[in-house]
Amino acid sequence: MGHGPAVKLGKDNAQAYKSRLGVYLFIVYTLFYAGFIAINSIKPSMMETVIAGQTFAVIYGFALIVVAFIMAIIYNSLCNAAEARLNK
C-alpha cells in the first residue's frame, strides 16, 4: 500500500548541461576549500590574524558557508533556465 511518483517523469534534455555545471561548481568549491586546508596545513598562524575583530579562520569558515549557498542559488537558477530552454 504505497503511492507512485508525485509527477510523471520524462526525458530531461538538460541533464548533460546540469551534470557538467554541477561538476564545474564542485571543482570550484573544492579548490576554495582546499585553500582553507592548505593555509591550515602550511601556515596555521595565518588563521590567527585578526581582521575586523574576527580571526581569519572564522571569516574564511563563514565564507565557505556563504559561497556554498550562493553557488547553490546559481546552480538552481541556471538549471531552471536550461530546463525551460531545452525541455519545451
C-alpha positions, 0 to 999 in steps of 0.5 A: 500500500504505497503511492507512485511518483508525485509527477510523471517523469520524462526525458530531461534534455538538460541533464548533460548541461546540469551534470557538467555545471554541477561538476564545474561548481564542485571543482570550484568549491573544492579548490576554495576549500582546499585553500582553507586546508592548505593555509591550515596545513602550511601556515596555521598562524595565518588563521590567527590574524585578526581582521575586523575583530574576527580571526581569519579562520572564522571569516574564511569558515563563514565564507565557505558557508556563504559561497556554498549557498550562493553557488547553490542559488546559481546552480538552481537558477541556471538549471531552471533556465536550461530546463525551460530552454531545452525541455519545451 
